[in-house]
Amino acid sequence: MKKLINKKEDIVKEMIEGMVKAFPKNIESIKDLPIIVRKEKKYGKVALVSGGGSGHEPAHAGFVGYGMLDAAVAGEVFTSPSADKVYEAIKAVDSGEGVLLIIKNYSGDVMNFEMAAEMAEIDGIKVGKVIVDDDIAVENSTYTVGRRGIAGTIFVHKILGAAAEQGYSLENLEKLGKEVVNNIKTMGMSLKSCTVFTTGKNSFDLGDDEVEIGLGIHGEPGTHREKFSNANTHVEHILAKVLEESKINKEKVAVLINGLGETTLIELFIVNNRVADILKEKNIIVETTLVGNYMTSLDMGGFSITILKLTDEIEKLLKSKSDTIALKTF
Amino acid sequence: MDLIILVDKIADVIYENKDYLSELDRVIGDSDHGVNLSRGFQKIKEEKESLKNLSYSDFFNKIAMILISNVGGASGAIYGTGLMKVAQSLKGTNKLDRENIIKAADAMVEGIKMRGKAQCGEKTMLDTIVPVVETLKENKNEELNELLKKIQIIAKNGVDSTKDMKATKGRASYLGERSIGHLDPGAMSSYLIIDTICKNLK
């Protein structure tokens, strides 16, 4: 494995320090903890805390700042941060109005954020939760733990962050969070697995002529494999699934074409080119499009397509100001 | 047997098997079970001094907290919660007789089930641990060496039984049918821990 790292155990620490040194006006880290908080704190609003394993950069620290998150907690590579770290983040940003946890639906994340919430509640801090499960690749049934939370989480950070900035209460944020999550559908595919920094190995083995369909963001394999074809064929297949689940008809949407880490912007724009054309044919109005690396999976090759169905309220919040390292809207 | 020495031996076994456990996890999960668990147990080794002269309850509470903070992910939360329940069950006691061990083992299983929202047969560490706890209960009066031998076999059968199961909990559940044919890494780490305990109590 050839990666620009030093000691394996210092990966997360050095990444955070490097990030803070790059954006000293926007963010700071607290104590020796893997926690990034916004520099210009705003009191008297519900604080938003999210996070997860490292390896998804710019998520999650890249979304800390005005109009999005108040704190992001980073775990080891692909490993949920431990409960005590999440608890520290909650304590660091609570200003009395309560703290909303935005959790991607992965067992480790859910367990550790829930334990942290239990610890904070003992201190008298009000904690709310929004669990994101936008990935439609894995069917929800009594036999699974539900759908995974992946790239659509960025929209949740953005919309709930704007709502918190405008003074929504913790209860209203939880309610809005549920609605937003219901309106987000995502599915991805991979051309190449990632190299897991801690083991130096590929997260799964994929043939040169194969693609992995419906994978998550932790280098875990997807639902099945297909023969590699070309951009349009794969885009049409994945978008059809996302639209089928979204149940949209001539409505307004926001689109996120997310790169998984290794994919070039050339490829992502080619993907969006086809997505935009198909949506236009179907009379679906695209209000906002994001194309880029937002929720990555180390150096995995591939992309995901997210469609967010907009209501007037959600659209307004999506378009209101945010000022973070990885997402700025003015 | 001194509990600190025992935990030390477990840490060594997890360290020796960390690549194997991560490899099992690579196939059906996200490749980090061995690395993460080993990081937690190595931290226990580093903090050995602070484990001295503690009551049983405080001892288990302390190692639970070390694992929760240093392992991260689901396995840290699950092992940590299990051990916190053990600590609660041993509050006020200063002897580890069979009765207390059974009580503690039951509490551990309850904690793991609660945190992981899982049951036996779902391709998790419970498939190793639950049959062991049942064997403990059913053989209350068995001579120690015989009991330990039985437990080692039951634990091995437990981890092996996960091979043909379809995962419905944890990250392997997203693979569905594709998880069949592979051992569960959590069931394997539990087996390694139980086997090490048995070997060192004999």
Interface residues (C-beta under 8 A of the other chain):
Chain A: E9 G53 G75 E76 V77 F78 T79 S80 P81 S82 A83 D84 K85 Y106 S107 G108 M111 N112 M115 V138 Y143 T144 V145 R148 V196 T198 T199 K201 S203 F204 G216 H218 G219 E220 P221 T223
Chain B: D19 S22 R26 I28 G29 D30 S31 D32 V35 N36 R39 M65 I68 S69 N70 V71 G72 G73 A74 S75 G76 A77 I78 T81 R115 G116 K117 K166 T168 K169 G170 R171 S173 Y174 L175 G176 R178
